[in-house]
Amino acid sequence: MKVLLIYPIFPTSFWSFEKAVQGIGKKAFMPPLGLITVAALLPQEWQYRLKDKNIEPVTESDWEWADMVMFSGMIAQKEDFMGLIQEAKSRNKPVAVGGPYATSLPNDMLEAGADFLVLDEGEYTIDLFVKALEKGETSGIFRSKDKPDVTLSPLPRYDLLDMDAYFLMAIQYSRGCPFQCEFCDIIVLYGRKPRTKTFSQIEQELNLLRELGWSGGIFFVDDNFIGNKRTVKPFLEKLIDWQTANGYPFSFTTEASIDMAQDDELLELMVMSKFSTVFIGIETPDTDSLKLTMKHQNNRRPMNESLEKIAKAGLRIMAGFIIGFDDEKKGAGGRVYDFAMENAIPGVTFSMLQALPNTALWDRLKKEGRLLDDANLNQTTLLNFVPSRPIEDIAEEYVEAFWNLYDPKNYLKRVYDHFMMVGQAKVHSDPEIRHKLRNQHKTDFDYRGILFGLKMVWKLGFYYESRSVFWKYLYGMYKHNRGGIGNFFSFSAFLLHFLPYRKLVKKEIEEQLAMRLEGKVQVLDPNIELSEDRQGDVEWYKAS
């Protein structure tokens, strides 16, 4: 069996960093970890070819080579995902789909023409799929209500990747999150009991990445890396031992909840194992909205105190914010902007609230008849439901706040203030520790990196309106925190992505708002049924 694994295109987003990534000779931010894990779960006597459309097109010879085509992706990839299924079917190729989008909205896959829906988590459902193929079945939907033990998960097929094309590599330690945020689909897809791999599994993955020549940073793609606090500390202790024995070859990035600030030992273990950056879901500075959406962990301590503690422990912070919660007071966008500036958060993801399929928010809004028939969700889309205050106000506040957040002067001030704070940490200020943890991984300081650096300095220091502060902050870093100059340059470079991106956000939100006000988006029928096409599969799906 020759299997063509295809990863659909991600639209431009906060995380794509196109200009910065391409400037140093890379093509995409991170690889499709899900697909290379699927390749490891399928029979190894089969042949595999991976095509990530974010770095290269699918050629006619790829289509001709394949006996079967498999896709995985997120809802944000909907447009290309649907087009690829149809393209495969036009070539009479059997199609299998899986991943979070297919699991959340299986009817989309059926209507696009997919033959096999391999849903939920592959450690259980891929075996069902393979057995169906062995029986000669030509279609089917495979599900499992149980959550697999992730110690069953195999070593991903990193060898299928064009590793030089990516800015960061990806590893997963855990699945699931203990919290119950109303809008979050992680607990729907992966449950509230975080399941973790053994350190031995992660060690094998790290060793394999080294053998394959990877020498860049690594993103632990866990949705809450510290979700299982019972296991994460022993894991980090062993990770420190591995880093020490191997000369600290990697630095790590991850996502975690803000309650990490309440555990000094955890923070120290993270920085000493060389976690450099953590993404935190702040969502909103409005405590009433946090309570309403059941994000209680953000209300347990003043968030500004927690953020300062995390930064001063030595971790760079990126944070996510949302606008559009029910009963939200006017001026929410301005409060997000003020909070980010006051707390010196350099990387701010900001989006309108989206009701994701099967979440508690989705169910509540569906009962209230407020869901809209609009499932193409990303950071440049309006809320997909009828909000509790005028959509015009929310859109205006969102666009204005996003625009101001990435005004060059405002952004560079946050970058400077943040790294002055991070630089106070012992892990960065103690020469002995700095030497022990010094960067061993590739810096991409080749001719492309040099040209990109010169281009960045020209634009920020002479061309953009940031020129009046760029040199001031650079001098301040040189004078007070020389070890942070590299971080200052790296985060400053992201402006080359954010400046055109904020224009895209403004344009698309304003266009969608005009359509929404003209009534071109319909309320989703709460009694909608799955498609009647392929009735046997549909009935099987309902029964499951």
C-alpha positions, -999 to 999 in steps of 0.1 A, spaced: 0 0 0 13 34 -10 -1 61 12 1 98 5 -2 119 37 -13 155 30 -14 184 55 -37 212 42 -26 249 41 -30 270 72 -43 305 65 -21 333 76 -24 337 114 -6 349 145 14 316 146 25 315 109 52 341 112 57 339 74 80 369 70 102 360 100 104 323 92 110 328 55 136 354 62 159 328 77 154 303 49 126 283 65 92 276 50 68 269 79 67 274 116 62 237 127 56 203 111 24 182 112 31 160 143 -3 143 140 4 129 105 38 115 113 23 98 144 -4 83 121 23 70 98 39 53 128 6 37 139 -1 23 104 15 -9 92 52 -3 87 54 -25 56 33 1 38 51 30 19 45 66 30 50 100 14 43 132 33 33 164 16 29 195 39 12 220 16 25 248 38 60 241 25 54 224 -10 27 216 -35 12 182 -42 25 172 -76 8 151 -103 34 124 -97 24 123 -60 -12 117 -69 -3 90 -94 20 73 -69 -6 69 -42 -29 40 -36 -47 59 -8 -47 95 4 -49 105 40 -56 140 55 -55 155 89 -60 191 101 -78 217 121 -110 237 114 -89 267 105 -76 246 75 -111 239 63 -109 256 28 -79 237 16 -89 205 35 -122 203 16 -106 211 -17 -80 184 -13 -106 157 -5 -125 167 -37 -93 167 -57 -83 132 -45 -118 119 -53 -117 134 -88 -87 112 -93 -106 81 -80 -83 78 -49 -97 63 -17 -96 90 10 -92 86 48 -94 116 71 -88 121 108 -76 147 133 -95 174 153 -115 189 124 -128 155 112 -135 144 148 -154 176 156 -174 179 123 -175 145 106 -204 155 84 -182 180 66 -160 151 57 -188 129 45 -202 157 23 -168 164 8 -166 127 -2 -142 111 23 -144 73 23 -130 65 57 -133 87 89 -107 76 114 -118 98 143 -109 104 180 -74 92 189 -55 70 165 -39 47 191 -74 30 192 -91 38 159 -64 32 134 -63 -5 141 -100 -7 135 -95 11 101 -67 -13 91 -87 -43 99 -116 -29 78 -92 -25 49 -80 -61 53 -116 -73 51 -120 -54 18 -143 -27 31 -144 5 10 -158 30 35 -165 33 72 -164 55 103 -142 44 132 -146 59 167 -137 51 203 -153 67 234 -123 56 255 -91 77 257 -59 57 250 -30 53 273 -4 75 254 24 52 265 10 31 236 19 59 212 48 50 189 79 69 179 67 94 153 80 91 118 102 122 119 122 107 90 93 116 66 98 153 72 119 178 53 134 190 86 153 219 71 119 235 61 107 241 97 115 267 123 106 245 152 102 207 156 72 193 175 69 167 204 40 158 225 43 148 262 7 149 273 -29 150 261 -59 165 280 -64 193 305 -78 192 341 -98 225 337 -133 230 323 -132 263 303 -166 266 286 -151 275 252 -123 249 250 -125 219 228 -94 202 242 -113 187 270 -139 175 245 -113 159 222 -89 146 248 -106 147 282 -100 163 315 -76 137 328 -41 145 314 -24 114 301 14 115 298 41 97 280 70 81 299 103 99 299 117 69 280 94 77 251 104 114 250 140 104 253 137 82 222 121 111 203 149 135 213 176 110 204 160 103 171 158 140 163 195 144 171 203 114 149 183 129 120 204 161 124 178 184 140 196 212 160 169 238 164 142 245 190 114 221 200 78 229 207 60 206 233 26 209 216 7 199 248 -23 221 254 -14 223 291 21 210 297 17 211 335 -18 196 335 -6 165 353 15 180 381 21 146 397 42 134 367 56 167 352 82 174 379 98 139 378 97 142 340 115 176 341 141 162 365 150 135 340 149 160 312 175 180 330 197 149 333 193 143 296 201 178 287 232 178 309 245 145 296 240 157 260 253 192 264 219 210 263 213 206 226 177 219 226 156 247 240 119 242 245 86 261 240 52 250 253 17 260 265 7 260 301 -18 274 325 -10 305 346 -12 285 379 24 274 372 33 306 390 22 291 422 49 265 422 85 277 426 100 243 422 81 238 389 94 271 375 130 263 384 128 228 369 114 243 337 141 269 332 169 245 342 156 220 316 158 249 291 122 258 285 126 293 271 91 303 262 56 295 275 22 304 260 -5 312 285 -42 316 280 -51 348 297 -83 352 276 -94 385 293 -85 408 322 -122 409 331 -127 387 361 -165 385 356 -160 371 321 -134 346 334 -159 334 360 -187 331 334 -166 310 311 -154 289 340 -117 298 336 -114 298 374 -77 291 375 -70 327 362 -90 342 391 -72 325 419 -43 349 421 -39 384 406 -28 377 370 -3 405 369 16 391 399 16 356 383 29 369 350 57 389 366 67 359 387 69 336 356 89 362 337 113 369 365 119 331 368 134 333 333 106 323 310 95 344 280 58 348 279 33 348 250 -4 351 258 -37 346 243 -67 369 246 -103 367 235 -131 393 230 -168 386 228 -178 369 260 -214 371 271 -222 401 294 -189 417 284 -188 454 292 -180 480 265 -143 487 260 -131 451 264 -106 456 235 -90 486 252 -87 466 284 -69 438 266 -45 464 251 -39 481 285 -33 447 302 -8 436 276 11 469 278 11 471 316 23 435 319 49 438 291 36 408 272 54 409 238 36 382 218 -2 386 221 -26 364 202 -60 381 201 -92 368 185 -129 369 187 -146 342 207 -155 311 187 -180 285 197 -161 253 188 -181 222 180 -194 201 210 -179 224 236 -201 235 266 -203 270 249 -215 254 216 -242 234 234 -254 264 254 -256 287 223 -272 260 203 -300 256 228 -304 294 228 -306 295 190 -276 318 187 -252 297 167 -244 310 132 -238 288 102 -201 297 99 -175 270 107 -145 285 90 -129 297 122 -96 315 126 -82 348 139 -96 368 110 -132 358 115 -161 373 134 -178 355 163 -198 325 150 -227 332 172 -251 361 181 -233 380 209 -248 397 239 -237 432 228 -236 448 193 -213 430 169 -203 464 155 -189 474 189 -170 441 193 -155 443 158 -145 479 162 -128 473 196 -111 442 183 -96 459 152 -85 489 171 -69 469 199 -51 446 175 -39 475 154 -25 493 185 -10 461 200 12 458 169 20 494 164 58 493 162 64 516 191 39 498 214 52 464 204 89 473 209 82 488 243 66 455 254 96 435 240 121 458 258 102 458 291 97 421 290 133 411 284 145 436 310 123 416 334 133 382 321 169 392 323 167 395 361 163 357 365 192 339 379 192 315 349 200 345 327 221 367 350 244 340 366 274 335 343 280 299 354 244 289 347 244 308 314 275 289 304 260 256 313 228 263 293 244 282 265 228 277 231 241 246 214 215 245 187 218 259 152 214 297 150 208 298 112 235 325 111 242 319 74 240 344 46 202 343 47 202 351 84 227 379 79 206 394 50 174 390 70 190 407 100 202 436 79 167 439 64 151 439 98 175 466 112 169 487 81 131 485 84 129 489 122 158 513 126 153 536 96 121 529 77 92 522 101 80 548 126 97 526 152 131 541 143 128 566 172 126 539 198 143 509 182 178 524 188 169 536 223 157 501 233 186 484 216 210 507 235 191 500 267 195 463 262 232 467 255 237 488 286 216 468 311 210 433 297 235 423 270 225 387 273 190 396 262 200 413 229 195 381 210 159 378 224 153 415 216 163 410 180 144 378 176 111 392 189 117 425 170 119 405 138 83 392 144 71 427 135 79 419 99 50 394 102 27 413 125 26 446 105 11 431 73 -10 407 94 -27 435 113 -37 450 80 -52 416 69 -71 414 102 -86 448 97 -95 442 61 -112 408 67 -130 417 98 -145 449 82 -155 429 52 -172 402 72 -189 428 94 -205 443 64 -218 409 53 -230 401 87 -250 434 89 -265 426 55 -278 394 70 -258 371 47 -250 347 76 -278 324 88 -285 311 122 -277 274 124 -307 251 127 -304 235 162 -322 204 148 -298 199 118 -291 163 109 -261 146 94 -262 143 56 -283 114 42 -256 105 17 -240 72 24 -269 64 48 -252 33 62 -222 52 74 -243 80 88 -265 56 108 -234 39 121 -221 73 132 -253 82 150 -254 48 168 -218 52 180 
